[in-house]
Amino acid sequence: MVETLLLWFNRFTDDPGKVRTRLAGRPVLVYEPPTEDTIDEDDENDDYQLRTQSGLSLPSIGGGDPMAVVIEKTKDNAFQRRITIGRTANNDIVLDDTSVSRFHAWIEQENATWVLVDAGSRNGSTVGGRKIVAKAPSVLTNGLVLRIGALQLTYYTAQGFLEMLQRRATE
């Protein structure tokens, strides 16, 4: 379930052990809304075929608040090993943005490594700034920036996410 990063931060400051238990070693995707400082001037989003009517708004989820989601299966999804990402409610991770396909991509664990696979989505996916080929797994590492459609997300290992929360707690 996608939850605000503030909620995760509050849980962490109240009881770090409880957050460790909740993560149980599972990685996390973090969405932080773009600001004027973080928008890439070279990225005009010309590749995205779905836009708002005005074409002026930035992609966002969660009302524009920073959000986090633990990468885990839901019991209602039919795929056994794949953690699906898409715009519709039947995905494990729902990213409600028009640039995200109904079934956009999936994440799965191969041995001890997590990978992202684009499902042949209309607007594609990038890993570390490089567009990935549909159906070809791309290895994920802590702190790696992903783009699902027009949404920019950061992949964190469970430990990396805890370290990020700790770092922000001391800022």
Secondary structure, DSSP 8 states (H G I E B T S, - for coil): --EEHHHHHHHHHH-HHHHHHHHTT--EEEE----TTT--TT---TT-S---SSS-S---SGGGS-EEEE----TT-S-SS-EEEESSTTSSEE---TTS-TT-EEEEEETTEEEEEE-S-SS-EEETTEE--TT--EE--TTEEEEETTEEEEEE-HHHHHHHHHHHHH-
